[in-house]
């Protein structure tokens, strides 16, 4: 495969964060490791560029947001789990993604904590902005006056084919898809999303990942250059999250409650235990039941929601998903599509067994209206 949509083989890291924030993916990305292994985490793209948010425990100082575990998925990846090197293989990409997407129960559940203990982010004030995360392979801190020595070299970013500004339509489109995929994993993951101010506007620091000393156009928001399409997409994601409590669970789903959360392969069958550790897996379908043992509001009323299927394609090529059997005679509708946002406006109806094509490095969210809706 050639062109801007192909990850350079010599660059071991795509983008840090996650999902997840979508996975830092999503500090960025994580300039350093936290003092506590459970203090923060990074889960990288499940496939050469799709990332999910970074997850940081609230007990960790925000200045220590970093990768307790990192999962890279390209030519020469490394895996870091809870602060310890776990070898150089592409280990448990899908399994790690699932853990982070659902609030990092492996870090918090045994201690009696809730998904809200997980602060999910893609970028923070130290490191690249989201726009720079998809536009620069390396830092460009020359304006800081220290021979570009300040700031981390561990950015885990990918310029999508060319360094910095470009007029290439294909590269710009790819950068947009990358940004939307990361933001979607961030906003759909259980826990507390943390969005760096300006990321929703497409704010750039021109590749400067250490702009603390720049009180000028490098660090300011250029209100004349707002990415209106990205802003509209981000607003829609925020509204979507607020409207659907199934993505804001206040407890981990385990034991009897686990039926409200199910996992499927692209072929529409349940993920088998051994498949979670498949180093070649780059895709997953997540089913969330909005009415099975829901959380309750402060007045005790059940927070009934629609059902959802989150189809994640981490490959750099399109992938067909077979919709799994969930609720009897369930109708499914497109709701969020990071590859082609306008497709979510379609009224087309789908049923279990139908095939849906998910774009490369993209997330497609299908909504199944609750029977009482």
C-alpha positions as CSV (number, residue, x, y, z in Angstrom):
1,X,0.0,0.0,0.0
2,X,1.3,3.5,-0.8
3,X,0.4,7.1,-0.4
4,X,-0.4,9.2,2.7
5,X,-2.7,6.6,4.2
6,X,0.2,4.2,4.8
7,X,2.0,4.4,8.1
8,X,5.7,4.8,7.7
9,X,7.4,1.5,8.7
10,X,10.2,3.1,10.6
11,X,8.0,5.1,12.9
12,X,7.1,2.9,15.9
13,X,4.5,5.0,17.4
14,X,1.4,6.4,15.8
15,X,-0.2,8.5,18.4
16,X,-0.5,8.2,22.0
17,X,-3.2,8.7,24.2
18,X,-6.5,6.1,25.1
19,X,-9.3,5.7,23.4
20,X,-8.6,6.5,24.8
21,X,-9.1,7.5,24.6
22,X,-9.9,6.0,21.0
23,X,-6.6,5.9,24.0
24,X,-1.5,10.0,24.7
25,X,-4.1,8.9,22.4
26,X,-4.6,9.4,23.0
27,X,1.2,13.4,27.0
28,X,0.5,14.1,25.1
29,X,0.6,12.2,24.9
30,X,2.5,11.4,28.0
31,X,5.9,12.9,28.4
32,X,6.7,10.6,31.3
33,X,5.5,7.8,33.5
34,X,3.4,8.4,36.6
35,X,4.7,7.6,40.0
36,X,2.0,5.1,40.4
37,X,1.4,2.4,37.8
38,X,-2.3,2.9,38.1
39,X,-1.9,6.6,37.8
40,X,-2.3,6.8,34.1
41,X,-2.4,4.9,30.9
42,X,-2.1,5.1,27.2
43,X,-3.5,2.8,24.7
44,X,-2.5,3.3,21.1
45,X,-4.1,2.8,17.9
46,X,-5.5,-0.6,17.3
47,X,-4.2,-0.2,13.8
48,X,-1.6,2.1,12.5
49,X,-3.3,5.3,13.5
50,X,-6.6,4.8,15.3
51,X,-6.2,5.6,18.9
52,X,-8.2,5.6,22.0
53,X,-7.9,7.9,25.0
54,X,-5.3,7.9,27.7
55,X,-6.7,7.1,31.1
56,X,-5.4,8.7,34.2
57,X,-6.4,7.9,37.8
58,X,-7.5,10.8,39.8
59,X,-5.0,10.2,42.5
60,X,-2.2,11.0,40.0
61,X,-1.2,14.7,39.7
62,X,-2.4,16.1,36.4
63,X,1.2,17.2,35.8
64,X,2.1,13.5,35.8
65,X,-0.4,12.4,33.1
66,X,1.5,9.8,31.2
67,X,1.5,6.3,29.9
68,X,1.3,3.6,32.4
69,X,0.8,1.3,29.5
70,X,1.2,1.9,25.8
71,X,0.2,-0.2,22.9
72,X,1.6,0.6,19.5
73,X,0.4,-1.2,16.4
74,X,2.8,-0.7,13.6
75,X,6.0,-2.1,12.3
76,X,8.2,-2.0,15.4
77,X,5.9,-1.6,18.4
78,X,6.5,-1.9,22.1
79,X,4.0,-2.7,24.8
80,X,4.2,-1.0,28.2
81,X,1.7,-2.4,30.8
82,X,1.3,-0.5,34.0
83,X,4.6,1.1,33.8
84,X,6.6,-2.0,33.1
85,X,8.0,-3.1,29.7
86,X,6.1,-6.1,28.5
87,X,8.2,-7.0,25.5
88,X,8.3,-5.8,21.9
89,X,5.3,-7.7,20.5
90,X,1.9,-6.4,19.5
91,X,0.3,-7.7,22.6
92,X,-3.4,-7.8,23.4
93,X,-4.3,-4.7,21.3
94,X,-8.0,-5.5,21.2
95,X,-8.1,-6.6,24.8
96,X,-6.4,-3.5,26.1
97,X,-8.7,-1.3,24.0
98,X,-11.7,-3.0,25.5
99,X,-10.4,-2.5,29.1
100,X,-9.7,1.2,28.5
101,X,-12.9,1.8,26.6
102,X,-14.9,0.5,29.6
103,X,-13.2,2.5,32.3
104,X,-10.2,0.4,33.2
105,X,-11.9,-2.0,35.6
106,X,-8.6,-3.9,35.8
107,X,-7.2,-0.8,37.6
108,X,-10.1,0.4,39.7
109,X,-12.8,-2.2,40.2
110,X,-11.0,-4.4,42.8
111,X,-10.4,-1.3,44.9
112,X,-14.1,-0.6,45.0
113,X,-13.9,2.4,42.7
114,X,-16.1,3.4,39.8
115,X,-15.5,4.1,36.1
116,X,-15.5,7.8,37.1
117,X,-12.0,7.2,38.6
118,X,-10.7,7.1,35.1
119,X,-9.9,10.5,33.5
120,X,-9.7,9.9,29.8
121,X,-7.8,12.3,27.5
122,X,-6.1,12.6,24.2
123,X,-3.9,15.7,24.8
124,X,-3.2,18.0,27.6
125,X,-1.4,21.4,27.9
126,X,2.0,19.8,27.7
127,X,2.6,18.2,24.3
128,X,1.0,18.4,20.9
129,X,-2.4,19.7,20.3
130,X,-4.8,17.3,18.6
131,X,-4.3,19.1,15.3
132,X,-0.5,18.8,15.7
133,X,-0.8,15.1,16.7
134,X,-1.9,14.3,13.2
135,X,0.3,16.8,11.4
136,X,3.8,16.4,12.9
137,X,6.1,13.4,13.4
138,X,8.6,15.3,15.5
139,X,8.5,18.4,17.7
140,X,9.4,21.9,16.3
141,X,10.4,23.9,19.3
142,X,13.0,26.1,17.7
143,X,11.1,29.3,18.7
144,X,11.8,28.4,22.3
145,X,15.4,29.3,21.9
146,X,17.0,26.1,23.2
147,X,18.0,24.5,19.9
148,X,14.8,22.4,19.9
149,X,16.0,20.5,23.0
150,X,13.1,21.4,25.3
151,X,9.9,19.3,25.2
152,X,9.6,15.5,24.9
153,X,10.7,13.6,21.9
154,X,8.2,10.8,22.8
155,X,5.1,12.3,21.0
156,X,3.7,9.2,19.3
157,X,2.3,11.2,16.6
158,X,1.9,10.7,12.9
159,X,1.9,13.4,10.2
160,X,-0.2,11.3,7.8
161,X,2.2,11.7,5.0
162,X,3.9,15.1,5.2
163,X,5.3,17.2,8.0
164,X,3.3,20.3,9.0
165,X,1.0,22.4,6.9
166,X,-0.1,21.1,3.5
167,X,-2.6,21.7,0.8
168,X,-2.8,18.0,-0.2
169,X,-6.5,17.1,0.0
170,X,-5.9,13.4,0.7
171,X,-3.6,14.2,3.6
172,X,-6.0,16.8,5.0
173,X,-8.9,14.3,4.7
174,X,-6.9,11.6,6.5
175,X,-5.9,14.0,9.3
176,X,-9.6,14.9,9.7
177,X,-10.6,11.2,10.0
178,X,-7.9,10.5,12.5
179,X,-9.0,13.5,14.7
180,X,-12.7,12.4,14.5
181,X,-11.8,8.8,15.4
182,X,-9.8,9.8,18.5
183,X,-12.4,12.3,19.7
184,X,-15.1,9.6,19.3
185,X,-13.3,7.1,21.4
186,X,-12.7,9.7,24.0
187,X,-16.3,10.7,24.2
188,X,-17.7,7.2,24.2
189,X,-15.4,5.7,26.8
190,X,-16.6,5.1,30.3
191,X,-15.1,7.5,32.7
192,X,-14.5,11.3,32.6
193,X,-13.5,12.8,29.3
194,X,-10.9,15.6,29.4
195,X,-10.8,17.7,26.2
196,X,-7.9,20.1,25.8
197,X,-9.3,23.5,25.0
198,X,-8.9,24.4,21.4
199,X,-8.7,20.8,20.1
200,X,-12.3,21.1,19.1
201,X,-11.3,24.1,17.0
202,X,-8.3,22.6,15.3
203,X,-5.9,24.8,17.2
204,X,-2.2,24.3,16.2
205,X,1.0,25.3,17.9
206,X,2.9,24.7,14.7
207,X,4.5,21.6,16.1
208,X,5.6,23.1,19.3
209,X,5.0,20.7,22.1
210,X,6.4,22.8,24.9
211,X,4.8,26.2,24.4
212,X,4.8,27.3,28.0
213,X,7.1,30.2,27.1
214,X,5.2,31.4,24.1
215,X,2.7,34.1,24.9
216,X,2.1,34.8,21.3
217,X,0.5,33.4,18.1
218,X,2.1,30.0,18.7
219,X,0.0,29.3,21.8
220,X,-3.0,31.6,21.2
221,X,-6.2,30.4,19.5
222,X,-6.5,31.8,16.0
223,X,-10.2,32.6,15.9
224,X,-10.0,33.3,12.2
225,X,-8.8,29.8,11.4
226,X,-11.4,27.7,13.3
227,X,-12.0,24.2,11.8
228,X,-15.8,24.6,11.7
229,X,-16.4,21.0,10.6
230,X,-14.4,19.6,13.5
231,X,-16.1,22.0,15.9
232,X,-19.5,20.9,14.7
233,X,-18.5,17.2,15.0
234,X,-17.2,17.7,18.5
235,X,-20.4,19.5,19.6
236,X,-22.4,16.6,18.3
237,X,-20.3,14.1,20.2
238,X,-20.7,16.0,23.4
239,X,-24.4,16.2,22.9
240,X,-24.5,12.5,22.0
241,X,-22.7,11.6,25.2
242,X,-24.9,13.7,27.4
243,X,-28.0,12.3,25.8
244,X,-27.1,8.6,26.3
245,X,-26.4,7.4,29.9
246,X,-25.3,4.0,28.5
247,X,-21.9,5.6,27.8
248,X,-21.8,7.2,31.2
249,X,-22.0,4.2,33.4
250,X,-21.4,4.8,37.1
251,X,-20.5,1.2,37.8
252,X,-18.4,-1.4,36.1
253,X,-20.3,-4.2,34.3
254,X,-19.3,-7.5,35.7
255,X,-21.0,-10.7,36.8
256,X,-24.7,-10.7,36.1
257,X,-24.5,-7.1,34.8
258,X,-22.0,-8.2,32.1
259,X,-24.9,-9.1,29.8
260,X,-25.4,-5.4,29.2
261,X,-22.0,-5.2,27.6
262,X,-21.0,-7.8,24.9
263,X,-18.2,-8.1,22.4
264,X,-18.3,-9.4,18.9
265,X,-15.9,-9.9,16.0
266,X,-16.5,-8.3,12.6
267,X,-18.2,-11.6,11.5
268,X,-20.9,-11.0,14.1
269,X,-20.0,-13.8,16.6
270,X,-19.0,-13.4,20.2
271,X,-15.3,-12.8,20.9
272,X,-13.7,-16.0,22.3
273,X,-11.3,-15.8,25.3
274,X,-8.3,-16.6,23.2
275,X,-9.1,-13.9,20.7
276,X,-8.5,-11.1,23.2
277,X,-4.8,-11.9,23.0
278,X,-4.6,-12.1,19.2
279,X,-1.8,-9.8,18.3
280,X,-3.2,-9.4,14.7
281,X,-6.7,-8.3,15.7
282,X,-7.5,-4.7,14.8
283,X,-11.3,-4.6,14.9
284,X,-14.1,-5.1,17.4
285,X,-17.9,-4.6,17.7
286,X,-19.1,-3.5,21.1
287,X,-22.7,-4.0,22.1
288,X,-24.2,-1.8,24.9
289,X,-27.7,-2.7,26.2
290,X,-29.4,0.5,27.3
291,X,-32.3,-1.2,29.3
292,X,-30.7,-4.2,31.0
293,X,-30.1,-3.3,34.6
294,X,-29.5,0.4,33.9
295,X,-28.0,3.0,36.3
296,X,-30.4,5.1,38.3
297,X,-30.9,8.8,38.5
298,X,-30.7,10.7,41.7
299,X,-34.5,10.3,42.2
300,X,-34.2,6.5,41.8
301,X,-35.7,6.3,38.3
302,X,-34.0,4.0,35.8
303,X,-31.9,5.7,33.2
304,X,-33.3,3.7,30.3
305,X,-31.5,4.2,27.0
306,X,-31.4,2.9,23.4
307,X,-29.1,0.0,22.5
308,X,-25.8,0.7,20.7
309,X,-23.3,-1.1,18.6
310,X,-19.9,0.5,18.3
311,X,-18.0,-0.8,15.3
312,X,-14.3,-0.1,15.5
313,X,-12.1,-0.7,12.5
314,X,-8.4,-0.2,13.2
315,X,-7.2,-1.4,9.8
316,X,-6.0,1.0,7.1
317,X,-8.5,-0.5,4.7
318,X,-12.3,-0.7,4.8
319,X,-13.8,-3.7,6.7
320,X,-17.2,-5.3,6.5
321,X,-19.0,-6.0,9.8
322,X,-21.9,-8.4,10.1
323,X,-24.4,-7.0,12.6
324,X,-24.7,-9.5,15.5
325,X,-27.9,-10.9,17.0
326,X,-28.7,-8.9,20.1
327,X,-32.3,-8.1,20.8
328,X,-35.0,-9.9,18.8
329,X,-36.1,-8.0,15.7
330,X,-33.9,-5.0,16.7
331,X,-33.7,-2.3,14.1
332,X,-30.3,-0.5,13.7
333,X,-29.6,3.0,12.4
334,X,-26.4,4.9,11.7
335,X,-25.7,7.5,14.4
336,X,-22.0,8.5,14.3
337,X,-19.6,7.7,11.5
338,X,-16.1,9.1,11.8
339,X,-15.1,8.2,8.3
340,X,-18.1,9.9,6.6
341,X,-20.0,12.0,9.1
342,X,-22.8,12.9,6.7
343,X,-23.8,9.2,6.4
344,X,-25.2,9.3,10.0
345,X,-28.0,11.4,8.6
346,X,-29.3,8.4,6.6
347,X,-32.6,6.9,7.6
348,X,-31.6,3.4,6.3
349,X,-32.6,0.6,8.6
350,X,-30.5,-2.5,9.3
351,X,-31.1,-5.8,11.1
352,X,-28.9,-8.6,12.5
353,X,-27.1,-10.4,9.7
354,X,-26.8,-7.3,7.5
355,X,-23.3,-6.3,6.5
356,X,-22.0,-2.8,7.0
357,X,-18.8,-1.5,5.6
358,X,-16.7,0.6,8.1
359,X,-14.1,2.9,6.7
360,X,-10.4,2.5,7.4
361,X,-9.3,3.7,10.9
362,X,-12.8,4.6,11.7
363,X,-15.6,4.2,14.3
364,X,-19.2,3.6,13.3
365,X,-21.9,3.9,16.0
366,X,-25.2,2.2,15.3
367,X,-28.3,3.0,17.5
368,X,-31.0,0.5,18.2
369,X,-34.1,2.4,19.5
370,X,-35.5,1.1,22.8
371,X,-38.8,-0.8,22.2
372,X,-40.7,1.8,24.3
373,X,-39.1,4.7,22.4
